[in-house]
Amino acid sequence: MRIFLVRHGETGWKKKGFLSYTDITLTKKGLDQAKNLAKKLKNEKIDVIYSSPLKRCVQTANYIAKELGMKVTIDKRLMEVNFGIFEGLSTEEAKRKFPEIFSKRRKNKWKFRIPRGESYEDAAKRVSRLINEIKNTYSSVVFVTHATIIKVILKQFTNKTLKEIEDKHYKPACLIVLEINPISKTQTFKK
């Protein structure tokens, strides 16, 4: 199966930190990024487009769907990792306001669940359920989602460490192609 991992276009949120369920729209630049991304996918054979229900993803997915003459399937399992009590805070604000929790999370993001939020592992389980449901139905899928969900998917389906994956910056409207070969159990991805 081939998965086109798409991060939504640019939003007006400028902090480096924690934005998950806050539902914001794309900027003008973000809309232009979505249009350009849609053109890049025009000649790909795509079976289905799935999107997080948050506005920034739906707007991006709608441009792709329009360009490809398709519809968007909304699936809440593609929502960003829930950052709980960190929601809306910059990295520095979270560190200052919740030093002990911030430190514990930093040591093990995969397992540590932020209060009123979820761990990367929690998010991985919900995304895995979606992938397992569709893997025998479609050969080429677009997921319009969020930066941390892209990281979680890459961690699950490549042999890269979380550190290696997190060392890369997944810019707004980036496109990553992940190929999952169920026969040989090999996975590759390209940015």
matplotlib code that plots the C-alpha trace (Angstrom):
import matplotlib.pyplot as plt

x = [0.0, 1.2, 0.3, 0.7, 1.2, 0.2, 0.5, -2.1, -1.1, 0.0, -2.2, -2.0, -0.7, 2.9, 4.1, 6.5, 4.7, 1.4, -1.6, -3.8, -7.6, -7.9, -9.7, -8.2, -8.2, -5.5, -4.0, -3.9, -0.4, -1.8, -4.6, -2.0, 0.2, -2.8, -3.5, 0.1, 0.2, -3.0, -1.3, 1.7, -0.7, -2.7, -0.9, -0.8, -3.2, -5.1, -7.9, -9.2, -8.5, -8.8, -8.6, -8.6, -11.9, -10.1, -10.6, -6.9, -6.8, -10.3, -9.4, -6.2, -7.9, -10.7, -8.2, -6.6, -10.1, -11.1, -7.9, -8.4, -12.1, -12.7, -14.4, -12.8, -13.5, -13.3, -11.8, -11.2, -8.4, -6.2, -6.6, -3.4, -2.0, -4.1, -1.7, -4.1, -3.0, -0.2, -2.7, -2.1, 1.2, 4.6, 7.3, 8.8, 5.4, 4.7, 8.2, 7.7, 4.1, 4.4, 8.1, 7.8, 5.2, 7.3, 10.4, 8.7, 7.2, 10.5, 12.1, 9.5, 7.1, 6.0, 4.6, 4.0, 0.4, 0.0, -2.8, -6.1, -4.2, -2.6, 0.8, 2.3, 1.5, -2.2, -2.3, -0.4, -3.1, -5.9, -4.1, -3.1, -6.8, -7.5, -4.6, -5.6, -9.2, -8.2, -4.9, -6.7, -9.1, -6.9, -3.5, -2.9, -4.3, -3.9, -3.9, -4.3, -3.2, -0.9, 2.9, 2.9, 0.6, 3.0, 5.8, 3.8, 3.0, 6.6, 7.8, 5.4, 6.2, 9.9, 12.9, 13.8, 14.0, 11.6, 14.6, 15.6, 12.0, 11.7, 15.0, 13.3, 10.9, 7.6, 6.7, 3.1, 1.8, 4.7, 4.2, 5.8, 5.3, 5.3, 5.2, 4.2, 4.9, 3.0, 4.6, 8.2, 7.4, 9.6, 8.8, 10.3, 9.5, 10.6, 10.0]
y = [0.0, 3.5, 6.3, 9.9, 11.6, 15.3, 17.9, 20.6, 24.0, 27.0, 28.4, 31.6, 29.8, 31.0, 29.4, 26.5, 24.2, 22.4, 22.7, 19.8, 20.0, 23.8, 24.2, 26.9, 27.6, 28.1, 31.4, 32.8, 31.3, 28.0, 27.9, 28.6, 25.8, 23.4, 24.3, 23.7, 20.4, 19.3, 20.0, 17.8, 14.9, 15.4, 12.6, 10.1, 7.2, 7.8, 5.5, 7.5, 10.7, 10.6, 13.8, 14.8, 16.6, 19.7, 22.7, 23.1, 19.6, 19.6, 22.8, 21.2, 17.9, 19.7, 21.3, 17.8, 16.3, 19.0, 18.6, 14.8, 14.8, 12.9, 13.2, 13.5, 10.9, 12.5, 10.3, 11.5, 8.9, 11.3, 14.1, 15.5, 13.9, 15.3, 17.5, 17.8, 20.5, 21.6, 22.7, 26.2, 26.6, 27.2, 24.7, 27.3, 28.0, 24.3, 23.8, 26.8, 26.0, 22.2, 21.5, 18.0, 16.8, 18.4, 16.6, 13.2, 13.6, 14.6, 11.4, 9.2, 10.8, 7.4, 6.2, 9.3, 10.5, 14.2, 14.8, 15.1, 14.2, 11.2, 9.6, 9.0, 5.3, 6.2, 8.0, 5.2, 2.7, 4.7, 5.4, 1.7, 0.7, 3.0, 1.6, -2.0, -1.4, -0.1, -1.9, -4.7, -2.4, 0.4, 0.4, 4.2, 6.5, 10.2, 11.0, 14.8, 15.1, 16.8, 16.9, 14.6, 12.0, 11.9, 11.2, 8.5, 6.8, 7.0, 5.5, 2.6, 1.8, 2.5, 1.3, 4.8, 5.8, 8.5, 10.8, 10.4, 11.2, 14.1, 15.6, 16.5, 19.4, 18.6, 21.9, 22.9, 21.3, 18.8, 15.5, 12.2, 9.0, 5.8, 2.5, -0.5, -3.9, -6.5, -9.5, -8.6, -6.4, -3.6, 0.0, 3.0, 6.6, 9.7, 13.3]
z = [0.0, -0.8, 1.7, 0.7, 4.1, 3.8, 6.5, 6.3, 5.0, 7.0, 9.8, 11.7, 14.8, 15.2, 18.4, 18.4, 20.8, 21.3, 19.0, 18.6, 18.8, 18.6, 15.3, 13.2, 9.5, 6.9, 6.1, 2.5, 2.2, 3.5, 0.9, -1.8, -0.4, -0.5, -4.1, -5.1, -3.3, -5.1, -8.4, -7.4, -6.7, -10.0, -11.9, -9.1, -9.0, -5.7, -4.5, -1.6, 0.4, 4.2, 6.3, 9.9, 10.7, 11.8, 9.5, 8.5, 7.2, 5.6, 3.7, 2.4, 1.6, -0.3, -2.7, -3.3, -3.9, -6.3, -8.3, -8.5, -8.9, -5.7, -2.4, 1.1, 3.8, 7.2, 10.0, 13.5, 13.9, 11.8, 14.4, 15.9, 19.1, 21.9, 23.9, 26.9, 29.4, 27.0, 24.4, 23.0, 24.9, 23.4, 24.3, 26.7, 28.3, 28.8, 30.3, 32.7, 33.7, 34.1, 34.6, 36.1, 33.5, 30.7, 31.8, 32.1, 28.6, 27.1, 28.4, 26.8, 24.4, 23.0, 26.3, 28.4, 28.4, 29.0, 31.6, 29.8, 26.6, 25.0, 24.4, 20.9, 21.5, 22.1, 18.8, 17.0, 18.1, 16.6, 13.4, 13.1, 13.4, 10.4, 8.3, 9.2, 8.1, 4.7, 3.8, 1.9, 0.1, -1.3, -2.8, -2.8, -0.1, 0.8, 4.6, 5.2, 8.8, 11.3, 11.9, 15.0, 13.4, 10.4, 12.9, 14.6, 11.3, 10.2, 13.5, 13.1, 9.5, 9.1, 11.0, 12.0, 15.7, 17.0, 17.5, 13.8, 12.8, 15.1, 14.0, 10.7, 10.4, 8.7, 7.2, 6.4, 3.2, 3.1, 1.3, 2.3, 0.4, 2.5, 0.8, 2.9, 1.3, 3.3, 1.6, 2.4, 5.4, 4.0, 4.2, 2.5, 2.6, 0.7, 1.5]

ax = plt.figure().add_subplot(projection="3d")
ax.plot(x, y, z, "-o")
ax.set_aspect("equal")
plt.show()
